[in-house]
Amino acid sequence: MLSGLKRVGPKVFCVVALLLVCTALSEAYSRWGGSGGRHYYGTRGSNFYYGPYWGSGRNYYTYYYYYLPTYQASDYNYHTCFYYPQDVGTVRGGYYYYKNNVSNNYWGRCYPESSYYELLPPTSQRPVLTDIPQKDFVQQKEMPPIPNAEPKTPIIPPPQPTTPPAE
């Protein structure tokens, strides 16, 4: 009987160790966001569809840029990103435009899958995109840090846009 326990002991230890590792990974996955960790692009209220959905007038797509404001935070904050595939009035197409949901102002724009970002100085930030002159966007050398996040972490470039699903 003692020899049987000696053979089972290492197996039980391995199973228990594997369960502990799986529990830790599951906790990390849920804590840091199943879709990308500290920050990611997605849609509101969806754990399955991370692409865009159509905005009003069907002339832009809407994404959300989610981020944890601190490493200790458990809830994500977000900025709304509007992608215009083509020019609409005075809005230049081909860019993601970022809007801060706290200040309700647009603060920057970026080409899809690009690290060439353009920021608006605080005096040019407005709640209505058509009220912002295109010349006010200032080219940056690198992606800016996530607004209101500590420690300062650069924004990840936006994804290549995909066509929203049929409604």
N, C-alpha and C positions, 0 to 999 in steps of 0.2 A: 504494500500500500504506500509506503514512504517513497518508493521509486516512482510511482504514478504521480504523486504530488510534485516531485522534482521536474517531471516533464510538463505538467500543466502550469506550474508557476510562471515560467517565462512567457507563455502564451497569454495568460491573464494580465501580466504586467504590460505586454505590448498592446493588448486591446484597451486597457485603461489609459495608457499613454496616448494612443490614437484618439480616443474619445476626448481627452483633454485638449489635444491640439485642434481637433475639429471644433470644439466649443470656443476656443480662443479665436480661431479664424472666423467663425460665424459672428462673434461679437465684433471683431474688427471690421468685417464686411458691413454689418448694419451700422456701426458707428461712423465709418468713413464714407458711407454712401455706396450702394451697390453698383452705381454706374460710373464711378470715376474718382472717388476719394475726396480730396479737399475741395475740388471744384470741377464742374462739368456742365455741358450744355444739355438741355432736355426740354420737355414740355411740362406744364403745370399739372399736378395730380396724376401723373402716369408713371407706372413702373415698367411699362412694356413698350411704349412708343416714344422714341427720343428725337424724332424728326420734328419738322415744323407743322404749324397749322395755318390756314389762311387768315389774314387780317381782313378787316372790313373793306369792301370794294374789291377784294381778291387781287390786290396789286402789290401785296407784300406778304412775307411769311413771318410768323412770330416764333421765336425760341426764347428760352430762359437760361441765363447763366447763373447757376447755383454755386454757392461757396459757403464754407464754414468760416465765420468771422474770426475765430480763434481756434487753436487746437483743442481747447477744452469744450467748445460749443457742441451741442448735440442737435441743434436745429440749423437748417440751411437758410441763409438769406439769398436774395436773388436780384438780378437786374434784368430788365426785359430787353431783348435784342430783336430788332426789326430788320429783316433782309429784304431789300428791294431788288428784284432781278433786273429791272430796267428803270429808266428815269420816269419819275411821276411828278409832274409840275416842276418845282424848283429843287426837288430831292434827286440827287445823283444816284443812279442805279449801280448795282454791283457791290454794294457795301452792306455790312452789318452796322446798324446804328444802335448804340447802347443808351438805355435810359435808366437812371437811378430811381428806384421805386420809393425811396425815402424822400428825396428832394423833388421828385417828379420832373427832373430836367434831363435832357439829352446831354451827354458829356464826352462822347467819342464815337469813332467809327473805325472799321477794319475790313479789308478784303477777306474773303473766305480763305482758310488755310494759309494765312499770311501772318507774319510777325511785324509787318509794317503798319503801325497803328497811328491814328491821328486823333489828338485830343483837342477839346475845346477849352480855352481859358475860362475860368469861372465867370467872367463878365459876359461871355457869349453863350453860356448855357441857358437853354430855354425849355419850357414844357412842350412847345409845338415845334416840330422839326422844320416846317416850312418857314418859320420865323428866324431861322439860323442861316446866315449867308455861308455858302460853301467855302468861301475864302477864309473863314474863321477857324477851320480845322487845321491844326498844326501837326506836321509830320514828326513822329518820334523815332528815335534810334532803336528802341526795343519796346516790347510789350510793357505797358504801365502796370503798377501794382493794383491788386484788387482794392477798390475803394472801401474804406472802413474795415479792413481786415488787418489783423496782427498775428504773427509778424508779416511784414510786407512780402507778398508773394505775387509774382507776375501773373497776369491773366493768361490763360491758354488761348491760342488762336482759335477762331471760330471754325466749325466744320464746313466742308463743302456742302452747300445747300442741296437738299433733295426736294422733289416736288411733293407737296402735301397730298395725303390720300384723298380720293374722291369723297365728297360729302353725301 
